[in-house]
């Protein structure tokens, strides 16, 4: 029962050359496993170019929701489409809980994985540019096993961006990193995803407050979406930004109250 | 230096074994039961044409058995992977086929396929395909679902998914299957030759045994062992090359 009645980001925030990315419309979505209802009548509208953070306790159905939006899982009822009325298939890039780098491919091959899988010509210039941006230039021939956790996540971000998809879905992609690395990667992700519509699942209120334009809590059995909390200012917000600290406290309180 | 050291180790072991063998022959063990290393070396040399002829026969049986066993194992695993219905029917058959000792089939195979190489190749194939099928199928099935989902969001079709994700992810298991296959392949060929054949090292050994030419028997055994070791080593090296990304903790000096 949620619609975020927020205007899309001003056009100036996006390069004029690029089309505005589609938003996401989730309509009356339900997911049931046998007798158990994970959620039903779930409605959510994400406007073009917005960064939404979705929070909730583990097992509440966040990942399932994301997988349904990504087209990786089938809902029991309802549907998901772009705000332009077209299906989202082929317009979504997905980052999972693990970096999911293929261990037999080196960094560059992992970044250009999409082209490999679709038998397209590999855009080396684009890959070079992305590797440069995520700070992995010169490491492109290393195997994932030779990378640190932060570097692996950087490679995963580059792989996501290589796809040039207007919508990016992220399922706790930074949860396995140490606090410092996480902070750096969050900044990187926020900077690189400004042109995309993004939905980030996280269990970390700080992460949500630093990156999200709107924060939404998914809670309960069956799960429902809470009122969105809207934050001003462009992400990544500083960790000691008063607004971040305040919303973080508020979020944590909401989450713990809901959990009781 | 370290490399040299490692390479020389098998030679040292071999020399040690030779020495022990020689020491035993110095006791009162009669020569027709245990020939000296020197007698065997002589037998190897004088019988070189005869032995190499039969060596090549056994080698080709093993090579063909490996080829068909691997091929059959891979095809079966892929079939079961992509057709759950066929898998339900094939799996019991596979397990039953392994419950019957393959050696018990050897006389029948020789009866049906003759004394030539065909029966031995089939023996070796039968022995090899199962570990390959089982391990490869296991690897294919256990591909990380996250990798598959990622490929799916990148619009990979079935073929790309198989080639770039499943096959690669199954390679470590397949490698284990290959190693087992290489180790058991000679058994199939030799058993086949023992039951009935007109050539091969198994035939040579049986023949020499019957004539109490123990040194020829030893010579054949030596060649067989050499072949088996080289085979296992070759497979091991190629599996390592194939699995360049898998950390190998056993590879300590």
Contacts between the chains, C-beta under 8 A, distances in Angstrom:
chain1	res1	chain2	res2	distance
A	67	B	149	7.7
A	70	B	149	7.8
A	70	B	153	5.8
A	71	B	152	7.7
A	71	B	153	7.3
A	72	B	149	5.0
A	72	B	152	6.2
A	72	B	153	6.9
A	89	B	155	7.9
A	90	B	155	5.8
A	92	B	153	6.1
A	93	B	153	6.7
A	94	B	149	7.1
A	94	B	150	6.7
A	94	B	153	4.2
A	96	B	146	5.2
A	96	B	149	6.9
A	96	B	150	6.8
A	97	B	146	7.7
A	98	B	146	5.7
A	100	B	144	7.6
A	100	B	146	4.8
A	100	B	147	6.0
A	100	B	150	4.9
A	102	B	147	6.5
A	102	B	164	7.8
A	102	B	165	7.4
A	102	B	168	6.9
A	103	B	245	4.7
A	103	B	246	7.7
A	104	B	168	5.0
A	104	B	171	7.6
A	104	B	244	7.6
A	104	B	245	4.5
A	113	B	150	7.7
A	113	B	151	8.0
A	113	B	154	6.6
A	113	B	164	7.8
A	114	B	154	4.2
A	114	B	155	7.8
A	116	B	160	7.8
A	116	B	164	6.1
A	117	B	151	5.6
A	117	B	154	5.0
A	117	B	155	7.3
A	117	B	156	3.7
A	117	B	160	4.6
A	117	B	161	7.5
A	117	B	164	5.7
A	118	B	154	6.8
A	118	B	155	5.8
A	118	B	156	6.8
A	118	B	160	7.1
A	119	B	160	6.8
A	143	B	244	8.0
A	143	B	245	5.4
A	144	B	245	8.0
A	145	B	245	6.5
A	145	B	247	6.3
A	163	B	154	6.6
